[in-house]
Amino acid sequence: MFKPKTIYYEKEIENYNLGKELLEKYKDIPKIIIENHNNIEELRKKQNKEFPDLKRNLIIGIRKTHKFVENHKTSDYLVPYTSSGCTASCMYCYLVCNYNKCSYLRLFVNREQMVEKIIKTANNSNKKLTFEIGSNSDLILENTITKNLPWTIENFKNVEKGMLTFPTKFDMVDDILNIDHKGKVIIRMSVNPEEIINKVEFGTSRLKGRIEAINKLKEAGYKVGILIAPVIMVDNWKILYKELIKTLNQELSQKVKKEAFFEIIFMTYSYIHTKINEEAFPNAINLYNKELMKVRGRGKYMYKDELRKEGEIFLKEQMNKYFPNNKIEYIV
């Protein structure tokens, strides 16, 4: 269970029920009042090597940005929701756009305002819409602190033209197994080979726990998806990902294998990641490989086209072997 070292919070959270609950829950934790959760000067001055220690802070504020972004993958809109950032330290995390702003977990207590906008958007639509509410954080992890997921599902379950979806790397799903969700929630579990999890996805659930969670969620009636993400092309990547897909075939329940869909995402990386990781995790694997990667925009890297194509062909072959009847929504 995450126990913050210090809590930074906006005074206005005292006007919200969740804000009061969190302040009471962490009444023994040192607290600092801030003006803006998006600009904490004290944390901005920290050095790269202090990145793991930054993760021990918890920031609580009011979400002021509520812009929905159109999406064309497994949802219609990416929706800013109740948290941003994470307590884990995945070395490739795209949220680490600026380590001393995006790295730590930020909680937003004005959940009523956010749910109300989602419901209103769904009700005003002429078709069923799916809202991605977990693109900025991991809601299963967040739920261990806020209990926001049962609250969210309960408040959304009767929306006729709406669906909620979010991804996770965590197995703490018991809180939502006995909720009458009415089939309104799609939960997508991100998986990687155990070796990748151990070396790259610090602070996340083990592969075994993630697979067990998928089975539990399906048994509870949730729609489930599986992200093989991100695919990281280490030296023995073909062996690792072949074994991963085989393990999924062996350990997922028949219910999951009958209905689950897949998403496959290749890793992208950045100059910022490189600088942080080499100082914060000096003994960890180096994910940047100039022989395998090319520049993708300013300071960003992706695998070269020919290597990525090879990876796509290989993964499709393995999926056709072990999951021939399951849809791959996309490979990017």
N, C-alpha and C positions, 0 to 999 in steps of 0.2 A: 504494500500500500504506500502510495506516494505521500511523504510528509515534507512540506516545503520548509526551506531554511528561512526565507523571508517572504512576506506578502506585501506587494505594492498594490494599492487600490485607490480608485477614484472615490471621493467623498460621496458622490451621488448614488453609489450602489446601496447606501443605507436606506434609500427610498424604495427598494425592491425586496420582495420576500426572499428571493434566492440570495441576494446580497447579504441580508441579515443572517440567513442561515449559515452562509459560508464564514462570516465574521465570527459567529458563535462557535462553529465547528473548529475554527482555528484560533480560538481566543488566546491560546498560550504561545502562538507563533509571533515573533517580532513583526511589526507592521510599519509601513511607511506610506503616507498619503501622497498621491501624485495628482497632477493636473490632467495628464493625458497618457493613457495606456500605450499610445503609439510613439511616444517620445520621452523615454526615461533616460535623462542625461547621464546619471550615475552608471547605468548599465552600458550605455554607448561607449564609455571610456575604457571598458574592459579589454584585455588583450585576448588574442586568439587562443592562447593556452588555457584561458579561464573558461572556455566554452562549456566543459562538463559541469563546472560549478554554477554557471548561469542557468543551467537546466534545473537547478534545485530551487529556483525562485518561482513564485506563483503571482501572476498579475491578474487583477480583477477590475473590470471596468464596464462601461456601457458601449455596446456596438452602435456606431453612428453611421456606418456605411451599409446600405441595404440593397445595393444594386444587383439584380439578377443578370447573369451572363449566359447567353445562349450556348448550349452544348449539343453535340451531335454524336455522342457515343452511347452511353447507357442511360442518359437523362436528357431532358429538354432544357433544364437550367441548372447552372451552378449557383448555389444560394449561400450567401454569408450566414453562418449560424452561430451557435452558442460558444464556440471556442476557436482558437487559432494557435498553431504550434503544438508542441508535444513534450512529454517528459523523456521520451526515448531519444536515442542518438543514432539514427540511421545515417550512414556516412554520405549518402547521395541525396538526402532529403531536399526536395525542391522548395520547401518552405524556408530553407536557409538562404534566402536571397540577401539577407543582411543579418549576420549572426546575432548581433546585439539588439535586434528588433524582433526577429521572427523565430528565434530558436526556442525560447521558453514558452511555457503554456500560459495562454491568456484566456480567461473565462469572461463571458459577457452575460450579465444577469437580466437583461431586458428581453427575456425569451418570449414573453407574451406578444410583444411587438413583432418579433420575427415570425412566429407561427401565424399570427393574424394576417401578415402580408402573403405568406405562402397559401393559406386557405383562400384568401380573397382572389389571388391570381388563378388558382385552380377553379374556383366557382365561376369566374368570369370567362373561362376558356370554352371554346366550342369543341374541344377534344380532351381526352385524358392526358394529363401532364405528369412527368416524373421529375422530381426535384432532388438534386444531389446536395445533401446537407453536410457532407463530410469531407469536402475537398480541401479544407484549411486545417483540419485536425483529425484526431482519431476519436470518434464519439464513444466507442466502447471503453477506451481508457478514460476519457473525460467523465463518463458515467460513474466511474468508481468514486469520483469526488462530488459530483453534482446531483446524481440520480436524474439527470435530464431526459434520458431515453424513455423510461416508463411514462414520464410526464408528457413528452412529445407524442409518443404513440397514442396515448389515451386521448389527447386533444385533437389528433389528426384522423383517427380511425374512421370517422363517419363522413369524411370528405369524398364525395362520389367520384369526382374527376381528377383525383390526385393520388400520386404514389411518392413515397420517400425512399431514397437509397443512400447508402454510405459504405465506404470500404473500411477495413480494419486489419491490424496485425496482432490483435489481442484476443485472448480466449475467455475473458471474464464476462460471459454472456448470460449467466444464470438469472440476473435481474430481469431479463426481458422474455424469459421462456414461458412464463405463465400468464402473459398479457393477451387480452383479446384484441389482436392487431388487425383482424379482418382482412388479412392478405394485402395490407397497404404498404408493407415495408419490404424492400429488397436489400439484403445484407451481402456484401461481397468481401470474401476473405482473401487477403493477399498472402501468397505463399512463395517460398524460395527454398532451395536445398538447405539442409541443416548446416552444412559448412558455411554457406553464405550468411545465414542468420547469425551464426556464432561469430563470424569475423567482421560483419558489416552492419547488421541490424541490432545494435546494442540496446538492451533494455526492452526488447519486444518478447512476445510469447514464442515458445519453441514450436517447431513444426507439428509435433504430435498433438500439442494442445490446440493448435489452430484447426487441425483436421477434426479433432473431437468436437470442437465448437461448431464447425460446419454441420456435422451430423446432428448435434443437439438442436441447432436452429431449424434445420429441415424437419426434424421430428416435431418441433413446435409449430410447424405450419408456415414458416417464413419462406419466401422466395430467396434462393441463394445463388450467388455467382462466385467464381474463383478467378482471382487475378494471379497470373504467373508474372510477378513484377517486383522489381525490375529485373530483367534478364541481364546478368553481369557476366561478361565473357572473360572469366579467369582461364588459366591454362587448361584446366580439365573440365571446361563448362559443359561439353557435350555429355560426358559421363554423369555429371551432377544433375543436369536437367532431365536426362533420360531416366535416372533413378527416381527423381522427384515425381515425374508423371506416372511412373510405375507404382510408386508408393501411394499416390492418390488413388489409383485404380484399385489397389488392394485394400485400402483402409477407409475410403468413403463408403457410406451406406448405399444400398441399392436405390433408396429414394433420392439421394443426392445425385447419383450417377444417371438416374433416369431424367432429371429435369434441369440440372445445373448448367449454366452457360459459362464460357471462359472469356477472359481478356488477356492479351499478351502484350507486355510493354517492355521495350529495350531501355536500358539505362541511358540517361543523359547526365552530364556532369558539368562542372564549371570551375573556373579559376578560383572563385571564392571557396568552393569546397576543398580544393587542393590546399590552399593556404591555411584554412582552419584545421583540416584533418592532420596535416603534417606537424602542427604545433600542439593540437589538443590530444591527438592520438598517435604519438610518434612511433609506436611499435605496431600499429595496425597496417593492414594491407594497403598498398597504393592503388587506387582505382583508376588513376589516369595512366593511359598508355598511348603515347604519341604514335606508335606503330599501328595501332588499331583504330585510333580516333581521328576525326576531322573537326574543324571549327564549324560551329553552328551558331552564327551570330556572335556578338561581342562577348568574349570571355566564356563561351559555352562550347561544349564538346558533345559529339555523338559518335557512334561507331560508323566506320566507313561503309559506303553503300554495298560493296561486294561482300563484306563480312556480315552485315546485317541481313542481306539477302540469303546468305548461307544459313544464318541462324533461323530465319523464317522458314526456309525449306525443311530444315532439320526438325524444328518444333512441330510443324504441321505433320510431318511423318510420324512423330511420336504420338501426337494427339489422335491421328487416324488409327494408329495401332491400339491405343488404350481407351480412347473416348470417341469412337467413330460416329456416334449418334448425338454428340453434344455440340452445340453451336459455339463457334469462336466469333464473338461479336466484332473484334477487330484485332489487328496486330500493328503496333506502331513502335 
